[in-house]
Amino acid sequence: MDYSEATERISRKFSKTGHEIDRQKVEGKLRRLIDEFGVQPAEAERSVSNELAKEFNIVPATGFGGSAGGAGGANEQKLVADAQPGDWVTLEGKVVSLAAPASPAIAQSGILADESGGIRFVVWAKSNAPKMEEGKWYRLESAVVDEYKGVPNLKVHSGTTIKEIEKTDPLIPAPVPVKDLKTGVASVRAKVIQEWDVTHDRMLQSGLLGDETGTIKFIIWKEQGKEKLAVGSVYSVFYAQADEFNERLSLNITGATIMQEEGDIATASGGDAEVKGAIVHIAPGSGIIKRCPVEGCNRALSRQNYCPIHEIQPNFVYDLRLKGWLDDGEKTHNMLLKRDVVEALTGMTLDQAKEIAENNPLGMDEVFLQMRDKVLGRYVDCKGREIENRLLVNTCEWQKFESGEHAKLLNRAGGA
C-alpha cells in the first residue's frame, strides 16, 4: 500500500479547515493499524481521520471519516451481541473476567459483557491503554472487532479510548442448554458427570459437564485461586468460552464465574456411542494403580510413587482402571474404563485388588495379569462417549451368544 498517498488524502481534508497534521505521525499510525493489526486500509484511514477530528474538535459528520451513526463507523455504539467481525465499534460493558496474557504482546485479555452477552477482548501492549479492573464498567470507543477461530473478538489498539463509567447494573446471563451451545462466550447450568485424567501439566481439571439436553467436555487451566469441580455437583457457569477442536465443542471455564448450586438436575446419559466388539489389547497402566493424593491433582503415580508435579507421594490412593483396544470388526477403538466399570466387568473390587497387590509376590502385576486374563479376547458391548479418538466407557457388558447370529455368520462364510 502507498501510505504517503493515504496520508496526503487525510492532510488535504484537514487543511481545508485550517489544520495542519503531522504527516510522519499519521503515516506511522496507518502502518501500525494495517501491518500490525491487520486492519483494512479504508478502515485504518477512517480510524485515523476520526482520531484527528476528535483532536481538533471537528464533528465527524463534516466528512472526516464518516458519520458517527454510519454502518460500521468507529463511533457507533452497539450492544456486545451485535458486534461483528470487521466492525469499528463503541461498547459499554462490564469486565466480568480477566485472564493471564498468552503473549508479551498482550497487555490484558478477558471477557467484556453487557445485558446482551459477552465477548472476548484483547488489549495490545503497544496500545498503552489504561488497565481495566475486573468487576468494573467501561466505555471503549473506536475498538475493532475481528475474528479468531470463527468467534468475534474485540481488539483494543492505540486508537481506542477507554473510560471507566459509573454503572451498577446487575448482569445475570440466561443459561444456554448444552445442546444449543456454539462457539463464543456462553453460560450454562450443568452437572459434573465425569472427571478425566489430565493430559497437560498446565491443566487443573478436565471432564464432562451435562444437563438434560446433552454433554460437553470442560477444561480448567491452572491459575491462582482456581479450584476443581466436584463430580456429581451442579454448577452455574457464567461467561465460559466455547471453542471448537476437531469438529467438537469444548468449554474452557478457567476465567468463568462459577457458582455451586443446591440440589440435582437430570442429565443426559453422558454417552452417545455404543461399540460391540472384542477386547484385543490391554495396555500397561491397567489394573490397580496409585494416584497422587494432593488436592486437585489425582495423577497416576509411577511404580516409585512419583508424581510429575508433586514428586514422591508415600500416602498414595489406590484406584482401578483398564486401558486398551476394542475392535468392532471395522475399526479399533482406544478405550478407557474407570473403577466402577472395571469392578462390574471383572468381578474384582478395589479392596480385593489391594489385597492381591499387597500380599502377592508379583504385587500390582498380579492384578494386571488376572484382569487381562478375564477380559482379553472376550466380546463386550460398551457404551460411552467417544472424544478425541478415545471411548470413555460408562457401561460395559459381556455379549451373549446368539445362535441365530452365529448361523448367519456361518452361512455368510459358506457362501463366500
Secondary structure, DSSP 8 states (H G I E B T S, - for coil): --HHHHHHHHHHHHHTTT----HHHHHHHHHIIIIIT---HHHHHHHHHHHHHHHTT--GGGTSS--TTSTT-TTEE--GGG--TT-EEEEEEEEEEEE--SSTTEEEEEEEEETTEEEEEEEEGGG------TT-EEEEEEEEEEEETTEEEEEE-TT-EEEEE------------GGG--SEEEEEEEEEEEEE---STTEEEEEEEEETTEEEEEEEE--TT-----TT-EEEEEEEEEEEETTEEEEE-TTSEEEEESS------S--EEEEEEEEEE-TT-EEEEE--STTT--B--TT-EETTTEE-TT-EEEEEEEEEEE-SS-EEEEEE-HHHHHHHH---HHHHHHHHHHSTTTHHHHHHHHHHHHTT-EEEEEEEEETTEEEEEEEEE----HHHHHHHHHHHHT-
